[in-house]
Amino acid sequence: MVPPDPETSVSEVHYAVVYVPRRSRDRFPAGCVDVMASAEAAVGRADAGRSRYAARVVGPSKSSEGQLIYYLLEWLD
């Protein structure tokens, strides 16, 4: 994971809803992450039945394959 740079806004900590079949992964493509304004908004939009989970993530960062990805900090339950 690329740590957040305090002088730029390239990789920042966000609350998000992440679409993922299992919560065993720790990084996600940007297309699977919906950034939310707050933890409450993320928890309110989460839907485990549709594989959408609230989380705190860092990103976006560019992977070695050139994809934008987010890294998991914690699941919000």
Buried (B, 14 or more C-beta within 10 A) or exposed (E): BBEBEEEEEEBEEBBBBBBBEEBEEEBBBBEBBBBBEEBEBBBEEBEEEEEBBBBBBBBBBBEEEEEEBBBBBEEBE
